[in-house]
Amino acid sequence: MNDPGNPDPVPDAGDAMPSLSMEEQTCRTCRFFVFAGTDRAQAPAGECHRYAPRVLLAPFAESDATSAPPARWPVVAWHLWCGEWVEGVSYEDMIRMARSIGEV
């Protein structure tokens, strides 16, 4: 059990890990989110890999007619949510990320 005098909300290894609240179920904590940067806590946006990349609908030059059209993963901000969230980080990691950007 955590020390009552310790303000650290991260549970001990023996404690049951709480599930993330609806407010915490954002792109940043989703298993399908790939961060644009190298640090999961600091990247402001990334790509959603929940579904296949989307084909870009744009006019192509005549010479491009034989090549496949370009496709991209949707780029989203880490604080957004979609309703198809799947846990990608632990509660403990989520608390550490929140601390690193001043949310806790």
Long-range contacts (C-beta under 8 A, 24 or more apart in sequence): 9-95, 9-104, 10-91, 10-92, 10-95, 10-96, 11-91, 11-92, 17-90, 17-91, 17-92, 18-91, 19-87, 19-91, 20-87, 20-91, 20-94, 24-94, 25-81, 25-85, 26-78, 26-79, 26-80, 26-81, 26-85, 27-76, 27-77, 27-78, 27-79, 27-80, 27-81, 27-82, 28-78, 28-79, 28-89, 28-94, 28-97, 29-85, 29-87, 29-88, 29-89, 29-94, 29-97, 30-85, 30-86, 30-87, 30-88, 31-86, 31-87, 31-88, 32-84, 32-86, 32-88, 33-76, 33-78, 33-88, 34-73, 35-78, 36-75, 40-89, 40-93, 40-97, 41-96, 41-97, 41-100, 41-101, 42-100, 42-101, 43-78, 44-77, 44-78, 45-75, 45-76, 45-77, 45-78, 46-75, 46-76, 46-78, 47-72, 47-73, 47-74, 47-75, 47-76, 48-73, 48-74, 48-75, 48-76, 48-82, 49-73, 50-82, 50-84
